[in-house]
């Protein structure tokens, strides 16, 4: 009997009690894309589709304990990093990456929830840039996040998006996916930029208020593709197609009274 060994990815992120973003969105994405998901919690949030009412940070030593428990037993192929609200959590994650040297690391610099709640303490931005950008294989900021990392105005054109991506490369990122979901126009355009050039990824822009968890979902979809052995451009292209479908089907879920989640299982629930 042949062994059934699935590719394994781990999400290092905060919990969303409403189920639309964070750890919950990441695990749904892994499952939808055929990857076994493990998790390392960095924070707990009391959250629903209308907002975040409380945040409880996980102590750094417990983040460390989760890292060691997961990596000492599971053959992790890729890591997705999301919400890290304070410098101590960032330092614990950076140490875990150094200790276990995962093959692929996707860093989503989560700063603000879809409801507008701040998820990253301003004091942690410098730690994120110095401790995690050089350890990530790909950084996936949206336009406001890239601007915050660079202390610059939000990019409004593709030229400006590429310029900011190149600045983030200079800060230590190996590859940057600049996400254009906050832009305007009929297309949502992302730019995948590294030292050799840029790849333009465009998809139809779908108008919906149900976009909670889009950044978490896209970054975890990229991690899923890398865990399955795809190279980065192919993993990003597949992830872009997946999130586009999840947003297009989001209005069919009708979850909550605010910014509802994307539909992670749009291709599975019939």
Secondary structure, 3 states (H helix, E strand, C coil): CCCCCCCEEEEEEEEECCCCCHHHHHHHHHHHCCCEEEEEEEEEEEEECCEEEEEEECCHHHHHHHHHHHHCCCCEEEEEECCCCCHHHHHHHHHHHHHHCCCCEEECCCCECCCCCECCCCCHHHHHHHHHHHHCCEECCEHHHHHHHHCCCCCCCHHHHHHHHHHHHHCCCCEEEEECCCCCCCEEEEEEEECCEEEEEEEECCCCCCCECHHHHHHHHHHHHHHCCCCHHHHHHHHHHHHHHHHHCHHHCCCCCCCCECCCCCCCCC
